[in-house]
């Protein structure tokens, strides 16, 4: 009798449930079902390489399809789900922030991808996405030991068998590309051929199945032949007719920034923000250099910093010791909670990555269940270099760079981001993200850590002079990101030529000519790479706004923890979660 009464009472309560709340639960359930379907039926199948990175290994034997048929089907699927997500609505004020944010992120991703496919059309302009794309697909199978060598080799063979056809698709798709894009693809190809000739076989030396090894020799040789043929075609056929424009134009730039980062600031105002930050960092750099060496040109002081580096055979130990100091400082000064005591493994960069990176953080995807180690890779100078060349190379690992790189990549930068990702509130937040959040956080940390006292005597620096040199290095890195901000906008809006951008990096960004060339090339195909500085400024404004709201109750550690538990969404969504408003992010 009592049990019956309880059941009846529960029925009365359920019957009396607020209708609005029931609608909210229905809205959330529909969103959950639709978002899972979109990820499983559209997002992962259309990007099998990225699926491997995320930890979904059922796609390891598949490869991106660049055919017109595949593209048409993807566009149709995106538009189908755009309609589905648009129709899932309700009283937004009654919905939880996570659901609202997830819906916004999914729609933004769809709009961004449609803009890329229908307007920017890189598949029609950029020869490198095909050759470097298939190379990256091989690398994702190689880089992490998520399965046995034989199983991973089997997946690689399946991908390699598809690779020549993807280069054939490039020949069909590419139409009047920008000359700089074709030149970059040609420049990259010898390294890609070498990668398949040397690095790929070396990565699978532990494979034991003779039949698999024979299949691999055949598929790998076919890829090498196809890449050499592609290089020849690019040089003799495509390059002479590469007269296109890499600039995406102001309207497309504005839309891309809105869709990717949820930033809708008028472009003229945005450019003012970038120039203002550049001028501020230039003034700080020059003033600090004069403090260090009153009689020297500021750039000469920067050269002095370059000469302050560890010995090559102590470089790995230097990073390990820096990690120790950073972790100790972060904990003692309550900067941010580090969710795990497990450190990234510091090791020499694998051979197949050494040509393109000085240092990098390799963390597993959020759904990787087996290869869960994280690696901090450092590229040591090549043994074939002369002593003078080694010295020049090691300038890239001066004491300032060691600190800023360790902060940016590991503590409390990208590695700490990775450690927090399991606490992201949804599957959507673990997969989709914004560069203003990801790179903005890491760049913000470079300045924040020094602002909080790291790099002072006894905390990362041996004396006051070294502390000033560390700050000088941080400011040069900030100037590099400021130069990206200005040149990316100006080039793609048609207000700056390639050569003018190179000169801007040198004069205004305090960078070498070699760095300026590399950065300008990157900017031609990564138009919104202002996201480092833009994200940092957004985070700093959010922090200040929270300080004003919370007053004495504000905690830097809690702010950082609350920030990192959001996943990797645009800062606009983080503001809604932490401040409860949708005021301007910057």
Residue, then its C-alpha position, 0 to 999 in steps of 0.5 A: x500500500x505504501x509503495x502504491x502511494x509513493x508511485x501515485x505521488x510521483x505521478x502527481x509530481x510528474x504530472x505537475x512538472x513545469x511545462x517549460x522545464x519539460x520543453x527544455x528537457x525535450x530540446x536538450x534531448x533533441x540536441x544530444x541526438x542530433x549532435x551525436x548523429x552529425x558527429x558519427x554520420x558526417x564529421x568523422x567519416x568526412x575526416x578520417x585522418x582527424x578521426x584517428x587523431x581523436x581516437x576513433x580508430x574505426x577510420x584508420x584504413x580510410x582517407x579523405x576523398x577530394x572528388x566532386x561527388x564526395x564534396x557535393x555529398x558533404x555540402x548536402x549533409x552539412x545543409x541538412x544538419x544546419x536545418x536540423x540544428x536551426x529547428x532545435x530551439x526553445x526559450x534560450x533564457x531557460x536553457x543551460x549554458x552548455x546546450x546553448x553553447x554546443x548548438x552555437x558551436x555546431x552551427x558555426x562549424x557548419x557555416x565555416x565548413x560551407x564557407x570553405x567549401x563553397x567560397x574559399x575553395x582550397x581544394x581548387x587552389x592549394x596543391x599542398x593540401x593533397x600531398x601534405x594531406x596524405x603525408x599527415x594521414x600516414x603520420x597519424x598512424x605512425x606517431x602513436x602506438x595505439x595498436x600493435x605494429x602489424x595492426x597499424x601497418x595494416x591500416x597504413x597500407x589501406x590508406x597508402x593504396x588510396x593515396x595515388x588516387x587522391x593526387x589524381x583528384x588534385x589534377x582534376x580539381x586544381x584550377x588557376x591557383x595562386x603561384x605562392x601556393x604551388x611554389x610552397x607545394x613544390x618546396x615541400x615535396x622533396x621532404x615528403x618523398x624522403x618521409x615515405x622513403x625513409x621515415x615511414x619504413x623506419x617507423x614500422x621496423x617492429x612489424x613481424x608479418x611477412x605478408x604485410x611487409x611485402x604489401x607495404x613495400x608495394x603500397x609505399x613504393x606506389x606512393x613515392x612514385x605518385x608523389x614524384x609524378x605529382x611534383x613533376x606535374x606541378x613544376x611543368x604543368x600547374x606552376x606556369x598557369x598558377x596566376x590566381x589570388x590567395x586573398x580571400x577578401x574582407x567580406x569572407x575574412x569577416x565571415x570566417x572570423x565570425x564562424x571560427x571564433x565568434x568574433x564580429x568586431x568591425x574589421x577596421x576596429x579590429x585592425x586598430x586593436x592589433x596595431x595598438x597591441x603591436x605599438x604597446x609591445x614595441x614600446x615595452x621592448x625598446x624601453x626594456x632593451x635600453x634598461x639592459x644595455x643603454x648604449x646598444x640598439x635594442x636588436x643587438x640586445x636581442x642578439x645577446x639573448x640568443x647567445x644565452x643557451x644551454x649546450x646541445x647535449x643538455x637541451x633535453x635536461x634544460x626543458x625537464x628542469x624548466x618543467x620542474x620549476x614551472x610546476x613548482x611555481x604554478x602550485x606554490x602561487x596557485x596559478x591553476x590546478x594541474x589535474x595530473x602529476x604525470x609529466x609529458x615525456x621529454x624526448x628528441x623529435x622523431x626523425x620524420x618531424x625534425x625538418x618542420x619543428x623545433x619543439x612540439x607537444x604531442x598529446x593523445x586525442x580525447x577519445x584515445x583509450x590506449x596510447x595515452x602518453x604525451x610527448x614533448x619533442x625537441x629537435x636537437x641540432x643535426x650532427x652534420x652541422x659545423x660548430x658555427x651552424x650549431x651555434x646559430x641553430x641553438x640561438x633558437x633555444x636561448x633561455x627566453x625561448x626555453x621558458x616561453x616554449x615550455x610555458x606555451x606547450x606544457x605548463x600551464x599551456x597546451x599540456x595542461x589544456x589537454x589534462x583538463x579536456x576530460x572534464x569538458x561538459x560535452x562530446x561537442x566541447x571535446x571535438x570542436x573548438x576555437x583557436x582563440x581559445x586553444x592558442x590564445x590560452x597558450x599565448x596568454x600564459x607566456x605573459x601571465x606567468x611572467x606577470x605573476x612572478x615567474x622568471x624573477x631571480x630565484x624563480x626561473x632566472x639567476x639574477x635581475x639582468x636575466x629576468x629582464x632578458x626573459x621578458x625581452x624574449x617574451x615580448x619578441x614572441x608577442x611581437x611575432x603574433x602582433x605581426x601575424x595579426x596585422x599582416x594577415x588582415x592587411x594581405x587578405x583585405x588587399x591592402x598589403x602585398x606579400x613583399x610588404x608583409x615580409x618587410x613588416x615582420x622584419x621592421x615592426x615585428x623584430x623578426x629575422x628575414x628567414x622567419x618573416x618569409x616563413x610567417x608570410x607564406x603561412x599567412x597566405x593560407x591561414x588568413x585569420x592567424x591573428x587568433x594568438x593575440x586576439x585570444x590572449x586579449x579576449x582572455x585578459x579582458x574576461x579576467x579583468x571583467x571578472x575581477x570587477x564583478x567579484x572584487x576581493x573574492x576573485x581568485x586567479x586559480x579559480x578563474x583559470x580552472x573555470x576557464x579550462x573546464x569549458x572544453x575549447x569553445x570560442x571565448x564568447x561562450x566562455x564569457x557566457x559561462x563565467x560572467x553570464x553575459x554576452x558583452x563584447x569579448x574585447 
